[in-house]
Amino acid sequence: MITTNGIRVFAEAMASTVSKGGFIVDGRTVEVPVESMSVEGDTFIVNLYLDDTVVGTITAARLYDKNGTILLDRPDSVTKPQEKALLIVFKIKLSEVTP
């Protein structure tokens, strides 16, 4: 069984791997810095924020590593107006699967 320390170590490794976020907005890629990362129990959480400079239809949200490789690619469909900001949250639950 994965220990509490094991979960912490794996979550810290994930946090050091994720370098930025991105969105597909009206067919173009918009990259953003990670707003925040945290670990709550067995869940790794990454928050991405789009401010009022981005307007359009969002069709995907992504997390990238330091080499620009897509780590997570989540399809989405959100219309983002200029007058509102948008927070996208990725929650990744760490668990051990035994045969």
Beta strands, then each sheet from edge to edge (+ up, - down):
strand 1: 18-25
strand 2: 28-32
strand 3: 34-40
strand 4: 43-50
strand 5: 56-65
strand 6: 70-80
strand 7: 86-93
sheet 1: 2+ 1- 5+ 6-
sheet 2: 3+ 4- 7+
end
